Amino acid sequence: MELSVREAVSRWISEGRRIAAASVVTIDGSSPHIEGLALVVNDAGKLAGAISGGCVDGEVVEACEQVLKTNTPQLLQFGPNKSLFDAASLVCGGKIEVWLYELSNEMVHALSLTPHKQCALSINWSDDRKQMQQLVVDNQTALAFTKCYDENVTSTPENQIGRAANFLLNDTRRTRLTVLTSGEKEFLERIGTRNLILIIGESAFTDMLCRLARLLDYEVIVCEPRQRFAEGIVFAHEVDESWPNECIEKLIAAKRLGPGSVIIVCTHDRKFDEPALLSAVRSSAGFIGALGSRRTIEDRRIRLLAAGLSELEMSRIRSPLGLDLGSETAAETAVSIFAEIIAARNERSGKPLRELSGTIHGKY
């Protein structure tokens, strides 16, 4: 979920507004937006987010307003040839399906966006649109359920709940589209939770890393055991003043680290760096990086191997950190670091798009 959408939903709920949401559920070819909740419209006509950058957004907004009037979800299709689809065309040449629905009170509660909440939005439909249902699942509990159109739905809520719960527990992806044996399609989105980034140490780069992480909708924690330095950290959601390895162990115990999590070590001080990295590589965090000169990195490598890390564990540490952008300022360095994080997450090369072929907008 985009940050602008998250903030709009929170604000409108506090104002008592009704909200219609638009989730991109299938993409074939190029599309400006990845799968998932992309746009919201309230009952005062205000909107946040975007589907396509303009070419179909007007029609989606009008359809969202209709959803609020009729209390009936809709499934819209958009493609490059208007005659083949029931709505406007996509100038980028791709094909998408967009599910429109009202955020019910139960759904808003389920998607309250508290930092550690785990819930999934499950949407199930048939191509002829005679069968549609959606629910929000928190572990094994359906927090909100809506059945639409035909009563003869092949996929029962119990089966849908089970698949959504399994997705939350065992799938690292943010979204998943499945064609069921019955022929129905099922879209699952991990929603209401943010990936966590842990930044070890206050440094010249910490503030900019925090700012950019917030812009990219991470939950930001800075670990800084030196109280005087910790007091100056203003852009983190949380500041932990425990020792770095203790901080990581607490996050592991609380199950707050996972494949989407990022750990960045910024301290340039071996008494902080090395305990942090020893714990980090034994966590489930998907991206681990450490700042430092090439000489510092080699010295650190020797000591970490001597401390018992294997070559495989060492290979998890990305250092030097960041893509080769020629960064000079703290802000530019933060951009280069997050460029590598995004490329690694999406298994992309980081090369200029003009040098490549294939899809432009990658999928998570």
WOWOSUL-V235345 format. One record per backbone hydrogen bond with DSSP energy under -1.0 kcal/mol. NH is the residue of the N-H (numbers start at 0). CO is the residue of the C=O. E is the energy in kcal/mol with one decimal. If there is no record, write none. Layout:
nh=NH co=CO e=E
nh=NH co=CO e=E
This chain:
nh=5 co=1 e=-2.5
nh=6 co=2 e=-2.7
nh=7 co=3 e=-1.9
nh=8 co=4 e=-2.7
nh=9 co=5 e=-2.1
nh=10 co=6 e=-2.3
nh=11 co=7 e=-3.0
nh=12 co=8 e=-2.4
nh=13 co=9 e=-1.6
nh=14 co=10 e=-1.1
nh=15 co=12 e=-1.4
nh=16 co=11 e=-2.5
nh=19 co=40 e=-3.2
nh=20 co=100 e=-3.6
nh=21 co=38 e=-2.7
nh=22 co=98 e=-2.8
nh=23 co=35 e=-2.4
nh=24 co=96 e=-2.7
nh=25 co=96 e=-1.2
nh=27 co=94 e=-2.9
nh=35 co=23 e=-2.7
nh=37 co=21 e=-2.9
nh=38 co=21 e=-1.5
nh=39 co=47 e=-2.4
nh=40 co=19 e=-2.6
nh=41 co=45 e=-2.6
nh=42 co=17 e=-1.5
nh=44 co=41 e=-2.1
nh=47 co=39 e=-2.0
nh=49 co=37 e=-1.1
nh=59 co=55 e=-1.9
nh=60 co=56 e=-2.7
nh=61 co=57 e=-2.1
nh=62 co=58 e=-2.2
nh=63 co=59 e=-2.4
nh=64 co=60 e=-2.1
nh=65 co=61 e=-1.6
nh=66 co=62 e=-2.1
nh=67 co=63 e=-1.8
nh=68 co=64 e=-1.3
nh=69 co=65 e=-2.5
nh=70 co=66 e=-2.2
nh=73 co=99 e=-1.8
nh=75 co=97 e=-2.8
nh=77 co=95 e=-2.7
nh=83 co=80 e=-2.0
nh=89 co=78 e=-1.9
nh=92 co=89 e=-1.4
nh=94 co=27 e=-2.3
nh=95 co=77 e=-2.5
nh=96 co=25 e=-1.7
nh=97 co=75 e=-2.8
nh=98 co=22 e=-2.9
nh=99 co=73 e=-3.0
nh=100 co=20 e=-2.1
nh=102 co=18 e=-3.0
nh=103 co=101 e=-1.1
nh=107 co=103 e=-2.9
nh=108 co=104 e=-2.2
nh=109 co=105 e=-2.3
nh=110 co=106 e=-2.5
nh=111 co=108 e=-1.2
nh=116 co=113 e=-1.8
nh=119 co=136 e=-2.3
nh=120 co=188 e=-2.6
nh=121 co=134 e=-3.1
nh=122 co=186 e=-2.7
nh=123 co=132 e=-3.3
nh=124 co=184 e=-2.4
nh=125 co=130 e=-1.8
nh=128 co=125 e=-1.9
nh=131 co=147 e=-1.3
nh=132 co=123 e=-2.5
nh=133 co=145 e=-2.5
nh=134 co=121 e=-2.4
nh=135 co=143 e=-2.0
nh=136 co=119 e=-2.5
nh=137 co=140 e=-2.5
nh=140 co=137 e=-1.8
nh=142 co=135 e=-2.9
nh=143 co=135 e=-1.0
nh=145 co=133 e=-2.8
nh=147 co=131 e=-3.3
nh=149 co=129 e=-2.0
nh=152 co=150 e=-1.9
nh=159 co=155 e=-2.3
nh=160 co=156 e=-2.9
nh=161 co=157 e=-2.2
nh=162 co=158 e=-2.3
nh=163 co=159 e=-2.3
nh=164 co=160 e=-2.7
nh=165 co=161 e=-2.2
nh=166 co=162 e=-2.2
nh=167 co=163 e=-2.1
nh=168 co=164 e=-2.0
nh=169 co=165 e=-2.8
nh=170 co=166 e=-1.7
nh=175 co=187 e=-2.2
nh=177 co=185 e=-2.6
nh=179 co=183 e=-3.0
nh=182 co=179 e=-2.1
nh=184 co=124 e=-3.2
nh=185 co=177 e=-2.8
nh=186 co=122 e=-3.1
nh=187 co=175 e=-2.8
nh=188 co=120 e=-2.2
nh=189 co=173 e=-3.2
nh=190 co=118 e=-1.9
nh=196 co=218 e=-2.7
nh=197 co=261 e=-3.1
nh=198 co=220 e=-2.8
nh=199 co=263 e=-3.3
nh=200 co=222 e=-3.0
nh=208 co=204 e=-2.4
nh=209 co=205 e=-2.6
nh=210 co=206 e=-2.5
nh=211 co=207 e=-2.5
nh=212 co=208 e=-2.4
nh=213 co=209 e=-2.3
nh=214 co=210 e=-2.0
nh=215 co=211 e=-1.9
nh=216 co=213 e=-1.7
nh=217 co=212 e=-2.7
nh=218 co=194 e=-3.0
nh=220 co=196 e=-2.6
nh=221 co=237 e=-2.3
nh=222 co=198 e=-2.5
nh=223 co=239 e=-2.4
nh=229 co=225 e=-2.6
nh=230 co=226 e=-2.2
nh=231 co=228 e=-1.1
nh=232 co=229 e=-1.6
nh=236 co=219 e=-1.6
nh=237 co=219 e=-1.5
nh=239 co=221 e=-2.7
nh=246 co=242 e=-2.6
nh=247 co=243 e=-2.3
nh=248 co=244 e=-2.2
nh=249 co=245 e=-2.2
nh=250 co=246 e=-2.0
nh=251 co=247 e=-2.4
nh=252 co=248 e=-2.5
nh=253 co=249 e=-2.0
nh=254 co=251 e=-1.5
nh=255 co=250 e=-2.7
nh=260 co=257 e=-2.2
nh=261 co=195 e=-2.4
nh=262 co=286 e=-2.6
nh=263 co=197 e=-2.8
nh=264 co=288 e=-2.4
nh=265 co=199 e=-2.6
nh=271 co=268 e=-2.0
nh=272 co=268 e=-3.4
nh=273 co=269 e=-1.5
nh=275 co=271 e=-1.8
nh=276 co=272 e=-2.7
nh=277 co=273 e=-2.4
nh=278 co=274 e=-1.6
nh=279 co=275 e=-2.7
nh=280 co=276 e=-2.3
nh=282 co=279 e=-1.9
nh=285 co=257 e=-1.2
nh=286 co=260 e=-1.6
nh=288 co=262 e=-2.7
nh=289 co=317 e=-2.0
nh=290 co=264 e=-2.6
nh=296 co=292 e=-2.6
nh=297 co=293 e=-2.1
nh=298 co=294 e=-2.4
nh=299 co=295 e=-2.6
nh=300 co=296 e=-2.3
nh=301 co=297 e=-2.0
nh=302 co=298 e=-1.9
nh=303 co=299 e=-2.6
nh=304 co=300 e=-2.3
nh=305 co=301 e=-1.9
nh=306 co=302 e=-1.6
nh=307 co=304 e=-1.3
nh=308 co=303 e=-2.2
nh=313 co=309 e=-2.5
nh=314 co=310 e=-1.9
nh=315 co=312 e=-1.3
nh=316 co=313 e=-1.7
nh=317 co=287 e=-2.9
nh=322 co=335 e=-1.4
nh=324 co=322 e=-1.7
nh=332 co=328 e=-2.4
nh=333 co=329 e=-2.3
nh=334 co=330 e=-2.0
nh=335 co=331 e=-2.3
nh=336 co=332 e=-2.2
nh=337 co=333 e=-2.5
nh=338 co=334 e=-2.1
nh=339 co=335 e=-1.5
nh=340 co=336 e=-2.1
nh=341 co=337 e=-2.7
nh=342 co=338 e=-2.2
nh=343 co=339 e=-2.7
nh=344 co=340 e=-2.5
nh=345 co=341 e=-2.0
nh=347 co=342 e=-3.0
nh=354 co=351 e=-1.7
nh=355 co=352 e=-1.9
